[in-house]
Amino acid sequence: MKKRKFLSIAGASAIALSSVFVSAQTAAADDPTDLNIAIILSAGIESPWDGTLIDSLERVKAEKPHGLDMNWQYTDPLWGDDAGEAMRLFAESGEFDVIWAHSTYSDQVKKLKDEFPDILFVVVGSGNEGLGGNQYWVYKRIHEASYVLGVMAGKLTESNTLGVVGTFPADDVNDEINSFFAGARSVNENIVQKVAFIESWYDPGKAAEMTSAQISTGADIIFSLAANFKPCEEAEILCFANFGDQHSYSPETIVSSALAFWDPDVNWIIDEWWDKQVNGEPYDGNTDIIWRGMADGGAGIAPYQALADKVPDDVKALVDATIAEIKSGSLVVDVNVKNPVSN
Amino acid sequence: MSELFQEAILVSILAGTVRIMTPILFAAIGELVTQRAGIWNMGVEGTMLMGAFTAYIVATATGSIWLAVLASMVVGGLVGLLTAFMTATMRVDHFITGLGINLLVAGLTLYWFRIYIKGRAQPTFDGFENVPIPVLSSIPWLGEILFSQRLLTYVAFAAVPAIWFLLYRTRWGLELRCLGENPKALDIKGLSVTGRQYIAVLIGSVMTGLGGGFLMLGFSDRYLADITAGRGWLAIVAIIAGNWLPRGVLAAVLVFALLESIATHVQVLGLNVPHQIFLAMPYLASILLLMGLRRKSSQPLRLGIPYFR
């Protein structure tokens, strides 16, 4: 009796296990193989902000996350209603799984997200509203990398005056500038800071004037977030850039750049989408900002390249040590988003 | 506030003023000729943008900034031809023509730019350097402010008396000003109104294209969409604020540039003054001037009104 009961239990278990295996095999066969992303750009593919996103997508694509074949299509810079209309066209086409709106677009997403619940919407950076649900909010802070550049600048300056030319005084711009000066002051308490905003995402004329004015007030190193390095070349001083490695634009002046890597953000979004598609997990977009720093692979600094000789070995060692401390968590760079001013 | 009056800062403010003036002065003094001929060209922003874009393409493709300067002038002239065809030949409303040209150029330049750069590795170029004038550049203060500028800056300042001479000391200039006041008088004399309007628009547009070219070649090493950032509109405001007179236009551009330069330095020096006030001042000053000059306005009577025989 006992033997018969054992056999029946074993048989039932085998049947159950095999059915689970078969259903699992069926689910695997039904798993998505493609991920199609529509991207709304804000500044243009050649800008460091947008260009670094495409760089990251290409790196992630090569890794084939979840075995997915990733494809994307991006727009020219679009804002406001135009961006909203483009998002609607992408959504209605039925061809896109993710709509990645690479700046402040939550107003536009708000009008679409409930109408297209299967699409995962992404908005990026400051000025957005955390809507949750199928809207995810990616935030990028490169303040740690800026802090490291500040350490370098604090050691390299001879006049003890550092200049920063910013775009708009926004939350995720101010954090870079404040961290740069914090880094400089951590190694040089006599630092005088000069700050100017061009009040535009791009205006080379204004950026040139701001940089020239800072140089005339004694700044001998400029951290330019406005991507015009001509005044640095004319004054023969060193510059830092941000978001992308811009060394090639001014090989004689740009020592390094604070870099943004979107790879962990892209992987996060893909995982969230995958969970919904494969495991049926509902979208649960964040309503508060989430950012990934140097320890998570979300930020870094560019190599010195042709200007390696301009940075003494002890400064290089200090920079490496600072990066290691930040990555290990023993050094926490405060996020300071107060509007920076000159002193 | 006293920091603004330190010697080095003052020199920096004034040298910056001269730099900022250059592209706007080219456009404003050129468009003054166009407006004195009765054509209200609202497409200055677009013409300037086309000049800047063309300068970028030619500079990066050939490596020659002088070829780029020439190309920006030629393309400015071509945009001017379109403007003249629409306003003088087709007699389309001047404002609609100008706004249409601005939109057309904004779209075309963006489209061509994307085709040209083919990806993210945007080519750059070496633009104009400062050209200190021997002896004069050694003069304390003035040397750095006036005589250590880009070569085209000197050309822009030389263009002001040249245009004044053309408008006020030549028969052709008299006829051109007559176009803006009473084109019928010329027509009755058997002189071509349309032909003269074409030439006036061409002069303005070539100089505006040159202003755009300078903006590109003198201030930056790469192009981005809408690089002119409203400077074309500022040129139009300068003509109005300058009461359609060469010296007035020069003064208006000087004041606008000075305000921008002060705004820049106010920020850099960390003075407790909202710098945006200085950026808004040119427009505020123009409105006030327009109100004040209503009785003494030198605005051409037939400005913006298509001429029908």
Contacts between the chains, C-beta under 8 A, distances in Angstrom:
chain1	res1	chain2	res2	distance
A	44	B	224	6.7
A	44	B	225	6.3
A	45	B	114	7.9
A	45	B	119	7.5
A	45	B	120	5.6
A	46	B	117	6.0
A	46	B	120	5.6
A	46	B	122	4.6
A	46	B	222	7.9
A	46	B	224	7.2
A	47	B	224	7.3
A	51	B	120	4.6
A	54	B	120	6.9
A	55	B	120	7.9
A	76	B	110	6.3
A	76	B	114	7.0
A	77	B	225	6.8
A	163	B	268	7.5
A	194	B	268	5.3
A	194	B	269	8.0
A	194	B	270	7.5
A	195	B	267	7.1
A	195	B	268	7.6
A	195	B	270	7.4
A	196	B	264	6.5
A	196	B	267	4.1
A	196	B	268	4.9
A	197	B	267	6.7
A	199	B	276	7.3
A	199	B	279	7.5
A	200	B	229	6.4
A	202	B	224	4.9
A	202	B	227	7.6
A	203	B	227	7.7
A	203	B	229	4.8
A	204	B	215	8.0
A	204	B	219	5.0
A	204	B	220	3.4
A	204	B	222	7.9
A	204	B	224	7.6
A	204	B	227	6.5
A	205	B	20	7.2
A	205	B	23	7.5
A	205	B	215	6.1
A	205	B	219	4.6
A	205	B	220	7.4
A	205	B	229	7.1
A	205	B	231	7.5
A	206	B	229	7.5
A	206	B	260	7.9
A	206	B	264	7.5
A	208	B	19	7.8
A	208	B	219	4.8
A	208	B	220	7.2
A	209	B	16	5.3
A	209	B	19	7.0
A	209	B	20	6.4
A	209	B	260	7.4
A	209	B	261	6.8
A	209	B	264	5.0
A	210	B	264	5.6
A	210	B	267	7.2
A	210	B	268	6.8
A	212	B	12	7.1
A	212	B	15	8.0
A	212	B	16	6.3
A	212	B	19	7.8
A	213	B	12	5.9
A	213	B	13	8.0
A	213	B	16	6.5
A	213	B	261	7.9
A	213	B	264	4.9
A	213	B	265	5.1
A	213	B	268	4.4
A	214	B	268	5.3
A	216	B	8	6.1
A	216	B	9	6.9
A	216	B	11	7.6
A	216	B	12	3.5
A	217	B	8	7.6
A	217	B	9	6.8
A	217	B	12	7.5
A	217	B	265	8.0
A	217	B	268	5.7
A	217	B	269	6.6
A	227	B	222	8.0
A	228	B	219	7.3
A	228	B	220	5.9
A	228	B	221	7.6
A	229	B	221	7.4
A	230	B	127	6.9
A	230	B	219	7.1
A	230	B	220	6.8
A	230	B	221	6.0
A	234	B	129	7.1
A	234	B	130	7.0
A	249	B	124	5.7
A	249	B	221	6.5
A	249	B	222	7.0
A	250	B	221	7.4
A	341	B	270	4.9
A	342	B	267	6.9
A	342	B	268	5.8
A	342	B	269	5.9
A	342	B	270	3.0
A	343	B	270	5.5
